[in-house]
Amino acid sequence: MENAKEKFLATLNSSTSRVYATLLFTRALAAAPPLEDGAERQPLFANARLNRCFVVKETTTRVSDFSLGNYTETKLVIPYNVDALGEGGISYLPRMRGGWRALQDAGLLSETLDDPRRQRDQTIIDAFCSIPSYAPFLVKDRLQSKGIVADEAYFAITPQEYEAVRAFINQRFDKMVQTLIPPTAPDRAARVEKLVHKLWFLDDMEALRDIAKAFAIPPDKTFEVFYGWKGISYFEYEYVRIKQRLMDLVTWLAGESEPVDYVARENRKDYDADRDAVAKGMVYATRIIHSLLQQYNDSFDKLFVHQTGSADFVNFLLSANEKFWQLGENISKIDHALSVIDSYIDRLKTRRFQFVHLSEILAAQKAVFAMPERRAEEDGAGDGDSGFITG
């Protein structure tokens, strides 16, 4: 791999919302019991080498060179040795210029553009690139929306958990549709149910034309806006879980991140600086999450609960895709920072570590919370501005 940060990401013993460990899911598939109908279980990708990859979200530091509308880039990492991940691997950036050609030249995609195997694999990779994190719900939902049928072994979420998230999001959709369709409208209940269904699957933009028009959404942005809103609603649901994990990180930094052994004076300064950087990154990420979710809930309630004005929600909705990426980037940073600690606790069977291990943990967490070249102050994050900040 190109650097120690990538090596550490790939050696995690389980997926996080910043790392989709295809290799580990493929191994789980191989160990799964046979299907009830006797059919053979199918791996995710058609290309066998892709089934050994890790898909990694990373905050780019090359803002001036990155033009996808956010600061998050997606790396496809192929390990040199699947039995010794620490040896590293080769990284590819599918959506950067020449990315697909690089995958083709490496034999990871067929040279024949209309080859169904290539089309499936490229669709899956594109799906991974088109979501801000690998939260299990988002992975399953996005692959399904792309028409990809995959074995449940590749989804770290049970059907029951998926349906619980769906029910929560559909409550938001239902509230909006109930407001837009007059109580006296004929067949109102059936129309509400149909539109909520269409908002969930987003496979019929024509059916959503009137709703899009009501919120001044350009026709060519209908899918993007409504999918962004769906993603924001998911992260609202997810933040309930993240809040407790966030408190765990605060507790760990405040009381359990002191080395249990002696630290030489010349090493202490850098160690304290790394710990301070992690704390600041955590506070910054949390501030963005709180600000965006508060904007969302305040504007939603103002329109659909109190019915005192639509402007705030319309403005929020029109930038829903950006805010979806902001929330995903920052929630996944907190989740990943905690997963770093969890991986060490699991391996070393303790929550109090020696200096050598704490240095590794903080270095990895500092990399997760890394800021892009354009600093937060330049984007107005300090005053709660909703400008597109992901650092």
Sequence and secondary structure as in RCSB ss.txt:
>XXXX:A:sequence
MENAKEKFLATLNSSTSRVYATLLFTRALAAAPPLEDGAERQPLFANARLNRCFVVKETTTRVSDFSLGNYTETK
LVIPYNVDALGEGGISYLPRMRGGWRALQDAGLLSETLDDPRRQRDQTIIDAFCSIPSYAPFLVKDRLQSKGIVA
DEAYFAITPQEYEAVRAFINQRFDKMVQTLIPPTAPDRAARVEKLVHKLWFLDDMEALRDIAKAFAIPPDKTFEV
FYGWKGISYFEYEYVRIKQRLMDLVTWLAGESEPVDYVARENRKDYDADRDAVAKGMVYATRIIHSLLQQYNDSF
DKLFVHQTGSADFVNFLLSANEKFWQLGENISKIDHALSVIDSYIDRLKTRRFQFVHLSEILAAQKAVFAMPERR
AEEDGAGDGDSGFITG
>XXXX:A:secstr
  SHHHHHHHT SS BTTEEEHHHHHHHHHHS   TT      S SSTTGGG EEEEEE S GGG  SSSSEEEE
EEEES TT GGG EEEE TTSTTHHHHHHHTTSS S TT HHHHHHHHHHHHHHTSS   HHHHHHHHHHTT   
 GGG SS HHHHHHHHHHHHHHHHHHHHHHS TTSTTHHHHHHHHHHHHHH   GGGGHHHHHHTT  GGGHHHH
HHHHHHHHHHHHHHHHHHHHHHHHHHIIIII S SS   HHHHHHHHHHHHHHHHHHHHHHHHHHHHHHHHHHHH
HHHHTS S SHHHHHHHHTHHHHHHHHHHHHHHHHHHHHHHHHHHHHHS SS  HHHHHHHHHHHHHHT   SS 
GGGGTGGGT  S    
